[in-house]
């Protein structure tokens, strides 16, 4: 079966079962062959019933093949193969499109390197019962980051302050990548108009949902730096985020609050 996405200029294909469940975890991968099997096992062992969608960018280390093998053994695992590596944002948008097409009600995004703990997923799903978007916060009730060098921690904390000051979003961790979207929150966004791709992608999606007056809440998480593989962070990703927040503000007539009152 093929799942075409015109906006990405690619044609991902689907492997694995087609069983529909109310919650889906999307994990984008690029060279995560060592992390994917234990991560998948952990997600499937949770008391909360969730499916897993691996979005692989043609990883040269064979991550895509490993994902396919897992999908043949577990009907809860699905795989989207993208022909090239063209950014985290497009990988997630492709995954979101697939999730909406299949009818999932709660859709989570998380990293594939164990920096996000799968044990937090039930807390996200619980919070999503009364919210449209749930943000995993590394800075709610103190600093909750392990094994990061001081420079990286400072950059992350400064980025959060920078985003809050410019956009007006009140969240303690607006740049984090561990989130749970309700279906209606993603449906309220034209995914083809999402322009940011790296680090700033997380800010843009949260801002688009918050600006519409949808309910956004935070849950505390503990973030642990990856123990295998290499980070995808780069100077170009940071630069994109610095510029993008000003574009978001300009697109909204420099207004630093939601367009409408909070919706139920």
N, C-alpha and C positions, 0 to 999 in steps of 0.2 A: 504494500500500500504506500502511496506517495502522499505527502502533505506539502503542497506548494505554497510558498510565501513570496509574493511578487515583490514586496518591499525590500527584501534582503537580497534579491537577485540570485537566490539559490533555491534548490529544491531538496529540502531535507526529506528523508524517508524514515518510516516508522517501523520498528521491530519490537516484538513483545506482544503481550495480551492486550485486549481491548475492553477489559472489564471496567465498568464505571464505578467510582467511589466518590464520596463527598469532598475529600481532601487530597491534594497533590503537592508533593515537594519537588521543586525544580532545582536541579544541580547542573550548572554549566561546567564543562570539563575541558581542560587542555593539558595533556601530560600529567594525568592523575592516576596512573595505573596502580600505584601502590596504595593510594588512599581509597579508591572507589569500592573495592570489595568489602572492606570492613565498615565503610560508611553505609553502604547499602544494607548490610546485615544489621547494623544498628537501627536504621530507620524502620526496617521491616519487623524488628523485634519490639517496637514500642507498643504500649497498651492502646494508644490511639490508632485507629485504622487509617492508614495513609498509603497512597501510591507514590512511586518515585519516577520522575522523568529525568533522564540524563540527556543533556544537550551537548554533544561532543563536536568540537571544531576540527575534525580530522587530525586528532592527536598523533604525532609521529611515533609516540611510544606505545601505541596499540591500545590506548584507553577505550576507544570505540569498540574494538573487538571484544574486550573484556566486558563492556556494557552489554553487548549483544548476547554473550554467553550467559550473563546473569539474567537477562530478559527471557531466555529460553527456559530457564529453570524456575523463574518466579513470575507469575502473571501480573503481579503488582508493579513490575518494573517495565518501563517503556524507554525507548531510545530515539532521539532525533539526531541524525547525522548531518552536519553542515560541511560543505565542501572545503571551505577555507576558514581561517581564523580572522574574523572581522569584528571582534569587539564583544565585550560583556553585554552591553546594552542590546545589541541585535540578537544575541543568543537568548537573553531573557524574553525579549519581545516575541521571538519565534516560539518559545516555550509557552508564553502566556496565550498566544493565539491558539496553539494546540489545546491547551487546558480549557479555554472558553468553548472551543468547538466540541469538546468531549463532555461538557456539562459539569465540570467540577465547581463546587460552591466555595471552597476555601483553597487558596493557592499560595503556597509558601515558596520563598526563594532562600537559598542558603549556599554557602561556599562548599567546594568539594574537597577541602583540605583539613577538615576537623577543627578549623578555627571557630566554627559554629557548632555548638554541642546539640546533637539530635535530641537529647533528653529534654530540651526546652520546647520541643514541638507541641506537646499537650498544653503547655501554658499559653502558647500562641493561639491555639485553636479555642481554648476557653475564653481568652480575651476577645477573639473575633466574633463570639456569639453576640456581643453588644457593640462592636466597632466595625468600621469599614476597612481600616488599615491598622495593623499592629506592627510597631517598630520595636526591634530588639535593641535595647540601649546598653552601651558599654559604660555609660557615665550616669546612670540613674542610681541614686543612693551611694555615691562615691565612684571611684575609678575601679572598673571591673575588667582589667586587661592583664593578661599573663604573658611573660616572655618577650615583650616588645622592648627594643632599645629605647632609651629616653628620647632620642631624636624623633623616632617614629611616633611615639606617644604624644609628644608635644605637637607634631604636625597634625595629628588627628584631632586633638583637643582644640587647637587653634582653628582648624577648618570648621569645627562645629560652631564656635563663636562667630566666625566670619559669616557663615551661612545664616545664623540666627539674626545677626545685626542687619544684614542686607535685605533678607527676604521677609523678616518678621515671623518666621515659623518659630514656635515656642519650644521645640523639642530639644532634649539634652543631647541626642545623637542623630542629627539629620543626615549624616553621611554613611550610616551603617548599612550593611547588606543582608541582614537577617530580618525577614519581614513576612507577614501574612496578609494577603489581600482577600477581601470578600469579592465575590464574583461581580457585584454591581460596581465596585470601585474600579476594577479593570475595564468594565464595559463603558464606564464614563469617560475613558481616555481613548483618543484616536492614536493607537500604537504606531501608526505609520508616520505620525507627526513628531514622535520622540526623536530628538536630534542628538542628544549626548550619548556617549557610548561607553566610556570607562567609569572612573570614580564618580563623575558628575551625574551619571545615569540615576543613581540612587536618590540624589537630591531632586532631580527633575520630576521623577514619578511621585515622590512624596509631596512636592510642591503643587503639582497638578491636582492631586486628590484633595489636599488641604484647602486649596484656593476655591474649590467648589462647595465648601462647607460640609464635606463628609467627615465623619468622626474618625479621628486618628488618635491612638493611644500608644503608650510605651510600656514594655515589660522589661525588667532587668535581665540581662544575660551576662555570662562570663565569657569573654573572648580570649582565646588562646592562640598564640602565633603558631603557624603551621610547623609540624615536626618532620615532614617529608616534602620533597619537591622545592620549587623556587617561587618566590612572590612574583605577581604580574604587575606590581606597581612600577610606574615610571614617571619621569618629569613631565612628559607630554600629557599624561592622565591628570596630574595635579594642575597643570596649566589650563586644561580644558575646564576643570571645575571652577577655577578662579574666574574665568571669563563668563562661564555659563550662568552663574547666579545673577550677574548683572543683566544678562539677556532675559532671564525669567522676570526680573523686576520691570524691565522696560516693556515686555510683552503685556504686562498687567498695569500699564499706566503709572508705574512707580507706586502702586498701592501695596502696603505691607500688611494686608489682612484679607481674609476670605471674601469672595464676592457676595456671598449670601450667608445668612445665619446658619448655625449648625443644624444639620438635618438629623432626624431620628433614624 
